[in-house]
Amino acid sequence: MKTVDKILHTIKREGVVTAKQLADDLNITTMGARQHLQSLEEEGVLAFHDVKAKVGRPTRHWSLTQVGHDKFADRHSELTIQVIEAVEQLFGADGLAKVTAEREAKTLHTYRQAMQSCDSIDSKLRRLVELRESEGYMAEYEATEDGYMLYENHCPICKAAKTCRNLCESELTIFQTLLGEECLVTRTEHIIDGHRRCAYHIIVRD
């Protein structure tokens, strides 16, 4: 992967970065990182804002513009939207709901098969992240005081989900079903509502 692509992927995952952070993460010089960032800013891919420091110059923080976000794949978006609209036109809302339910059932079956050997919430989440990562969701998770946070820094079906929000509700249902009654899964950030990522708070019940 080219350095520019690594920079874009890093910013997509992190949301906001500095040149120093990029230099450390990618093992390049800070000057080299700044040059790449400035070139991407000139292309309209990145924007920056300065944060005052207690001592010295303000620190420049870089993030993706909408042009930058659009560089990441949205799988077969136009075709998918056309199919969704055709199904709804031909079979109505009930027909679209049946299609969504079938997709949910197949995804749930695939994930369950892949997670058969997982015997703890942590191992289930680790495997789920691997599955979602392979599908282009740029997924990761971390432990919290009361459970976990699951993050998806990219949505490869975003445009389709904006047309059919049942797709998003379906994914929330899948996560809840996979993790079982001992967990409560709540979506706290949502890309199609304007957040930079989707985030799920997973509370482990006592």
C-alpha positions in Angstrom: 0.0 0.0 0.0 1.3 3.4 -0.9 2.1 5.9 1.8 -0.7 8.2 0.8 -3.2 5.3 1.0 -1.8 4.4 4.5 -2.3 8.0 5.6 -5.9 8.0 4.4 -6.7 4.7 6.0 -5.1 5.8 9.3 -7.2 9.0 9.3 -10.3 7.1 8.4 -9.8 4.9 11.5 -8.6 7.5 13.9 -10.9 10.4 12.8 -8.3 13.2 13.6 -4.5 12.9 13.5 -1.5 15.1 13.7 1.6 14.9 11.5 3.6 13.6 14.5 1.1 10.8 15.1 1.2 9.8 11.5 5.0 9.9 11.4 5.2 7.6 14.4 2.5 5.2 13.1 3.9 4.9 9.6 7.6 5.2 10.4 8.2 8.2 8.3 9.6 11.6 9.1 7.3 14.3 10.5 8.4 16.6 7.6 7.4 13.8 5.1 4.0 13.4 6.8 3.4 17.2 6.6 4.2 17.2 2.9 1.7 14.4 2.2 -1.0 16.0 4.4 -0.6 19.4 2.6 -0.8 17.8 -0.8 -4.0 16.0 0.2 -5.4 19.2 1.6 -4.7 20.9 -1.7 -6.6 18.1 -3.5 -9.6 18.7 -1.2 -9.2 15.3 0.5 -8.2 16.6 3.9 -9.0 19.6 6.1 -7.3 20.8 9.2 -8.0 22.8 12.4 -5.4 24.2 14.8 -5.6 23.5 18.5 -3.8 25.8 20.9 -1.0 24.3 23.0 0.0 25.3 26.5 3.5 26.0 25.2 4.6 26.8 21.6 2.7 26.8 18.4 -0.8 25.4 18.0 -1.0 21.8 16.9 -2.5 21.1 13.5 -5.1 18.3 13.4 -6.1 16.7 10.1 -9.4 15.0 9.2 -11.1 13.7 6.0 -13.4 16.0 4.0 -16.5 14.5 2.3 -14.3 14.1 -0.8 -11.9 12.1 1.4 -14.6 9.8 2.8 -15.9 9.2 -0.8 -12.5 7.7 -1.7 -13.5 4.6 0.3 -15.5 2.0 -1.4 -19.3 1.8 -1.1 -19.8 -1.7 -2.6 -22.0 -1.6 -5.7 -23.9 1.3 -4.2 -25.8 2.5 -7.3 -26.9 -1.0 -8.4 -27.9 -1.9 -4.8 -30.1 1.2 -4.5 -31.7 0.4 -7.9 -32.5 -3.1 -6.7 -33.9 -1.8 -3.4 -36.1 0.7 -5.2 -37.3 -2.0 -7.7 -38.2 -4.4 -4.9 -40.2 -1.8 -3.0 -42.0 -0.6 -6.2 -42.9 -4.2 -7.2 -43.6 -5.8 -3.8 -44.1 -2.8 -1.5 -42.7 -2.3 2.0 -43.5 -5.8 3.1 -41.6 -7.2 0.2 -38.6 -5.1 1.0 -38.8 -6.2 4.7 -38.8 -9.8 3.6 -35.6 -9.3 1.5 -33.9 -7.6 4.5 -35.0 -10.4 6.8 -33.5 -13.0 4.4 -30.2 -11.1 4.2 -30.2 -10.9 8.0 -30.8 -14.6 8.4 -28.0 -15.6 5.9 -25.5 -13.2 7.6 -26.4 -14.5 11.0 -25.9 -18.1 9.8 -22.5 -17.3 8.3 -21.3 -15.5 11.4 -22.6 -18.2 13.8 -20.7 -20.8 11.7 -17.5 -18.7 12.0 -17.9 -18.2 15.7 -18.7 -21.8 16.7 -15.5 -22.2 18.7 -15.8 -18.8 20.6 -16.6 -19.5 24.2 -16.5 -15.9 25.7 -17.8 -12.5 24.9 -14.3 -11.3 24.2 -13.5 -14.1 21.8 -16.9 -13.6 20.0 -16.1 -9.9 19.6 -12.6 -10.6 18.3 -14.0 -13.0 15.7 -16.8 -10.6 14.8 -14.3 -7.8 14.2 -12.3 -10.1 11.9 -15.4 -10.9 9.9 -16.5 -7.2 9.7 -13.0 -6.1 8.8 -12.9 -8.6 5.9 -16.1 -7.1 4.6 -14.7 -3.6 4.6 -16.1 -2.1 7.8 -12.7 -1.1 9.2 -13.9 -2.6 12.5 -12.2 -2.6 15.9 -13.2 -3.0 19.6 -12.0 -2.1 23.0 -12.9 -3.0 26.6 -14.7 -0.6 28.8 -15.7 -0.5 32.5 -19.0 -2.1 31.9 -18.3 -4.1 28.7 -17.0 -3.1 25.3 -17.2 -0.6 22.5 -17.4 -1.9 18.9 -16.4 0.6 16.2 -16.9 0.5 12.5 -15.0 3.3 10.9 -16.4 2.7 7.4 -19.7 1.4 6.0 -19.4 -0.3 2.6 -23.2 -0.3 2.3 -23.8 3.3 3.4 -25.7 4.6 0.4 -27.9 1.5 0.4 -28.5 1.9 4.1 -29.6 5.5 3.6 -32.2 4.3 1.1 -33.2 1.3 3.3 -32.6 2.0 7.0 -33.8 -1.6 7.8 -30.3 -2.7 6.8 -28.9 -0.8 9.8 -31.5 -2.1 12.2 -30.8 -5.6 10.9 -27.1 -5.3 11.7 -27.9 -4.2 15.2 -30.2 -7.2 15.6 -27.4 -9.5 14.3 -24.9 -8.2 16.9 -27.4 -8.5 19.7 -28.3 -12.1 18.7 -24.7 -13.2 18.3 -23.7 -11.9 21.7 -26.8 -13.2 23.5 -28.9 -12.2 26.5 -25.9 -11.6 28.7 -25.1 -8.5 26.7 -27.1 -5.3 25.8 -26.0 -3.7 22.5 -26.8 -0.1 21.8 -25.8 2.0 18.8 -24.3 5.3 20.1 -22.9 6.7 16.8 -24.3 6.3 13.3 -22.7 7.2 10.0 -25.9 7.9 8.2 -26.9 10.3 10.9 -23.8 12.3 10.3 -21.2 10.8 12.6 -17.8 9.8 11.2 -18.3 6.1 12.3 -20.8 3.7 13.7 -20.2 2.8 17.4 -21.9 0.2 19.5 -21.9 0.1 23.3 -22.0 -3.5 24.6 -22.9 -3.7 28.2 -22.2 -7.1 29.8 -25.1 -7.9 32.2 -24.2 -9.1 35.7 
